[in-house]
Amino acid sequence: MDNIERRDREMAYISDDAVMEEQKVCRRILQKLNTVDRADFDEIGKIVKELLGKSEGAFINPPFYCDYGSHIEVGKNFFANYNCTIIDVAKVKIGDNCQMAPNVAIYTAGHPIHPVARNSMYEYGIGVTIGDNVWIGGNTVILPGVHIGSNTVIGAGSVVTKDIPDWSVAVGNPCRVIKQITEEDKQYYYGDRKFDDEAWELISKL
């Protein structure tokens, strides 16, 4: 079994020449994305489409970093703000209408904890899944194997080490659920600040 197949089966693998050739394709696309005119939104959108493949309305504010791009699957209206890093050794699946604040990092890659095993050059990737309508706060780190449920908010600065359920606000290191999101939360935009009548007229119809 070659190392590409081992990697894609979430087995221990070595980043040999064949693996690195795949990464070279991604790095050439990232070079374009990270040096494009930042005001040319149409061109940024085209490069994002080239990087991620199938996507609808996806937009990434450069700079952006990943290993393959082809291992990242995003739903409709994906948005990642500045300096997002997705180490997509394994599959990263992200649902519709997901937003990531600046400096979000998603890591699927890992290394053995024992130094002898680690020095063997074997590493691994375990997939990450994020549901629909998820907002990831700035400077959040998401570790291998994590599943984040739909309609969830991850607070800024969190380190997500375990699964987070649907309709939750979760924060901290390690990240933990601090409240469930309810229908009552719909009328507030920040803390105890309610939407004004004009804004609420639109939101209440959604």
C-alpha positions as CSV (number, residue, x, y, z in Angstrom):
1,M,0.0,0.0,0.0
2,D,1.5,3.4,-1.0
3,N,1.6,6.3,1.4
4,I,-1.1,8.3,-0.4
5,E,-3.5,5.4,0.2
6,R,-2.4,5.0,3.8
7,R,-2.9,8.7,4.4
8,D,-6.4,8.7,2.8
9,R,-7.4,5.7,5.0
10,E,-6.3,7.6,8.2
11,M,-3.5,5.2,8.7
12,A,0.1,6.1,9.8
13,Y,1.9,7.3,6.6
14,I,5.1,9.0,5.6
15,S,5.2,12.2,3.5
16,D,7.2,10.7,0.6
17,D,7.8,12.3,-2.8
18,A,4.4,11.3,-4.1
19,V,2.7,12.9,-1.2
20,M,4.7,16.1,-1.6
21,E,3.9,16.3,-5.3
22,E,0.2,16.6,-4.3
23,Q,1.1,19.4,-1.9
24,K,3.1,21.2,-4.6
25,V,-0.1,21.6,-6.7
26,C,-1.9,23.2,-3.7
27,R,1.1,25.5,-2.9
28,R,1.0,26.9,-6.4
29,I,-2.7,27.8,-6.1
30,L,-2.0,29.3,-2.6
31,Q,0.8,31.4,-4.1
32,K,-1.8,33.0,-6.4
33,L,-4.4,33.4,-3.7
34,N,-2.0,35.0,-1.2
35,T,-0.4,37.4,-3.6
36,V,-3.6,38.5,-5.6
37,D,-4.8,42.1,-5.4
38,R,-6.8,42.0,-2.1
39,A,-9.4,44.4,-3.7
40,D,-10.1,42.0,-6.6
41,F,-12.9,40.1,-5.0
42,D,-13.9,38.4,-8.2
43,E,-10.4,37.0,-8.8
44,I,-10.1,35.8,-5.2
45,G,-13.4,34.0,-5.6
46,K,-12.1,32.3,-8.8
47,I,-8.9,31.1,-7.1
48,V,-10.9,29.8,-4.1
49,K,-13.0,27.8,-6.5
50,E,-9.8,26.4,-8.1
51,L,-8.4,25.5,-4.7
52,L,-11.5,23.9,-3.1
53,G,-13.2,22.6,-6.2
54,K,-17.0,22.2,-5.7
55,S,-18.2,25.2,-3.8
56,E,-21.0,27.7,-4.0
57,G,-20.4,31.3,-2.8
58,A,-17.2,30.4,-0.9
59,F,-14.9,33.3,-0.1
60,I,-11.6,33.4,1.8
61,N,-9.8,36.5,2.9
62,P,-6.1,35.9,2.2
63,P,-3.7,35.0,3.5
64,F,-4.9,31.4,3.7
65,Y,-2.9,28.2,4.3
66,C,-3.6,24.5,3.7
67,D,-1.8,21.4,2.6
68,Y,-4.0,20.1,-0.2
69,G,-7.2,22.1,-0.6
70,S,-8.8,19.1,-2.4
71,H,-9.4,17.5,1.1
72,I,-11.5,20.5,2.2
73,E,-15.3,20.2,1.4
74,V,-17.4,23.3,2.1
75,G,-21.1,23.9,1.7
76,K,-22.9,27.1,0.5
77,N,-21.7,30.5,1.5
78,F,-18.5,29.5,3.3
79,F,-16.5,32.4,4.6
80,A,-13.0,32.4,6.2
81,N,-11.4,35.6,7.5
82,Y,-7.8,36.5,7.4
83,N,-5.0,34.1,8.3
84,C,-7.0,30.9,8.4
85,T,-5.0,27.6,8.4
86,I,-6.5,24.2,7.6
87,I,-4.0,21.4,7.8
88,D,-6.1,19.0,5.6
89,V,-4.1,15.8,5.7
90,A,-7.5,14.1,6.3
91,K,-10.9,15.3,5.1
92,V,-12.3,18.5,6.5
93,K,-16.0,18.7,5.8
94,I,-17.8,22.0,6.5
95,G,-21.5,22.6,6.1
96,D,-23.6,25.5,4.7
97,N,-23.4,29.1,5.9
98,C,-20.3,28.6,8.1
99,Q,-18.1,31.6,9.1
100,M,-14.6,31.6,10.5
101,A,-13.2,34.7,12.2
102,P,-9.5,35.6,11.8
103,N,-6.7,33.2,12.8
104,V,-8.8,30.0,13.0
105,A,-6.8,26.8,12.7
106,I,-8.1,23.4,11.9
107,Y,-5.6,20.6,12.3
108,T,-6.3,17.1,11.1
109,A,-2.6,16.1,11.2
110,G,-0.8,14.6,14.2
111,H,2.4,12.8,15.2
112,P,3.0,9.9,17.6
113,I,3.7,11.0,21.2
114,H,6.6,8.6,21.8
115,P,9.8,10.2,20.4
116,V,11.1,6.9,18.8
117,A,7.8,6.5,16.9
118,R,7.7,10.2,16.0
119,N,11.3,10.1,14.6
120,S,10.3,7.3,12.3
121,M,8.7,10.0,10.1
122,Y,5.3,8.4,10.4
123,E,2.4,10.8,10.9
124,Y,-1.4,10.6,10.5
125,G,-4.5,12.6,9.7
126,I,-7.9,12.2,11.2
127,G,-10.9,14.1,9.7
128,V,-12.8,17.0,11.1
129,T,-16.5,17.7,10.5
130,I,-18.4,21.0,11.1
131,G,-22.1,21.2,10.6
132,D,-24.3,23.9,9.1
133,N,-24.6,27.5,10.4
134,V,-21.5,27.3,12.6
135,W,-19.6,30.4,13.6
136,I,-16.0,29.8,14.8
137,G,-14.5,32.7,16.8
138,G,-11.1,34.2,16.3
139,N,-7.9,32.3,17.3
140,T,-9.8,29.1,17.8
141,V,-7.9,25.8,17.3
142,I,-9.8,22.6,16.3
143,L,-7.9,19.3,16.8
144,P,-8.0,16.1,14.8
145,G,-11.2,13.9,14.9
146,V,-13.5,16.7,16.2
147,H,-17.1,17.0,15.2
148,I,-18.9,20.3,15.7
149,G,-22.7,20.2,15.4
150,S,-24.9,22.5,13.4
151,N,-26.1,25.9,14.6
152,T,-23.2,26.2,17.1
153,V,-21.0,29.0,18.1
154,I,-17.4,28.4,19.2
155,G,-16.1,31.3,21.3
156,A,-12.8,33.1,20.5
157,G,-9.6,31.6,21.7
158,S,-11.1,28.1,22.2
159,V,-9.1,24.9,21.8
160,V,-11.6,22.3,20.6
161,T,-10.5,18.8,21.7
162,K,-13.8,16.9,21.8
163,D,-17.1,16.9,19.9
164,I,-19.5,19.8,20.4
165,P,-23.3,19.2,20.1
166,D,-25.8,21.1,17.9
167,W,-27.3,24.4,19.1
168,S,-24.5,25.1,21.6
169,V,-22.3,28.0,22.6
170,A,-19.0,26.5,23.6
171,V,-15.8,28.2,24.7
172,G,-12.5,27.7,26.5
173,N,-9.4,25.5,26.6
174,P,-10.4,22.8,26.5
175,C,-13.6,24.0,24.8
176,R,-16.8,23.1,26.6
177,V,-20.5,23.9,26.2
178,I,-21.6,26.9,28.4
179,K,-25.2,27.3,27.1
180,Q,-27.8,26.0,24.6
181,I,-29.0,28.3,21.9
182,T,-32.8,28.9,22.1
183,E,-35.4,30.7,20.0
184,E,-35.2,33.6,22.5
185,D,-31.6,34.3,21.4
186,K,-32.8,35.2,18.0
187,Q,-33.8,38.7,19.1
188,Y,-30.4,39.7,20.4
189,Y,-27.3,40.6,18.4
190,Y,-24.8,41.1,21.2
191,G,-25.2,40.3,24.9
192,D,-28.4,42.0,26.0
193,R,-28.6,44.3,23.0
194,K,-31.8,43.6,21.0
195,F,-32.2,44.3,17.3
196,D,-34.0,47.5,16.5
197,D,-37.5,47.4,14.9
198,E,-36.2,47.8,11.3
199,A,-33.7,45.0,11.6
200,W,-36.1,42.8,13.6
201,E,-38.7,43.2,10.9
202,L,-36.4,41.4,8.4
203,I,-35.0,38.8,10.9
204,S,-38.4,37.8,12.2
205,K,-39.4,36.7,8.6
206,L,-36.4,34.4,8.2
